[in-house]
Amino acid sequence: PHAPTAHFQRILVVAEGPTIAPAAERYATALAESFEGQPVVRQTHCTEESANNCDGSLLVTGVPAHPDGRLPDIAERLIRTCKLPMLFVPEGRR
């Protein structure tokens, strides 16, 4: 078992587009700094292989905010394939 703070030691921030979502990066940075974690790792595309073979301890990604609260396809794919704990940060309004 890991100490709870271990999840915040090396946070992987991923994007499913050309840029990383600003709110996701802010959350990841704040978590890492709060728990004396290492700098945030940035990746512009996340695959099952890259997420599960990185040295990250938590995956953070921005997702489009949906009025009905459902998650987009990227979130569902990550939930099914990624072994890291995840934080989905809503971005904007639809």
N, C-alpha and C positions, 0 to 999 in steps of 0.2 A: 504493500500500500504506500502511496505517495502522500506527502503532506499536502494539504489543500493549496498552499502557495505554489507548489510545483507546477500546477496547470498554467501559471502566469509567468513562468520563467523565460520562455521563448515562444512568442506568439507569431504565428504565420498569418499574414493578411493577404487575401487573394481577391482578384477581380475576375469577372467574367466578361470584361469589355476592355476597351483601350486604356482605361485608368482605374485606379483603386478608388472606391467610394470614400469621400471625405469623412463621413460620420463613422464608417467602419475603422478607418485609420485612427481617428481621434479616440474611439473606444479602446482599440488595441494598445495604443500608446499610453493612455491613462492607466489601463490595467497593468501593463508591464512596469511602468514607473511606480505605481502604488505598491507593488510587491517586489521591488528591486530586481525586476527581470532584466533580461538582455534586450538589446534593441530589437525592434520589430523587423521581421523578415518580410519583404514584399515580393509578391509573385503575381504576374499578370494573367496567368491561366492556371487553374488547378485541375489536375487529373488524379485519378485514384492512385496511380503510381507515385506521382510527385508528393501528394499529401501524406501517404503512408510511409514513404521513404525519406522524409525530411526529418530534421531534428527538432521540429516544432512540438510544443506541448499543448497548444490550443489553436484552433483555426477560427479566424474572424473574417466574415465577408458581408458586404452590403447586399441587400436584396430590395427590389422594388416594393414599396408599401402598397398593399392591396386593401381596399375598403372592407372586404369580407374576411381579411386576416389570413388568407391562404398563402402558402409559400410558392415561389416560382419553381420551374423545373430544375434550375441549378441547385437549389436547396434540397430538393428531393434526391437528386443524383448524389450529392455529397452525403446526405444522411445514409443512403444505401451503400456507399463505397468507402467512405473515409473512416479511419479508425480513431482519429483525433476527436476530443471534445470540441464542440462548435458553438459559436455565437453568431447568430444572424441579426444584422443591424438594419432596420428599415431605413430606406432612403427615399425621401420625397413623398409626394402624395399622388394618387391616381384618381 
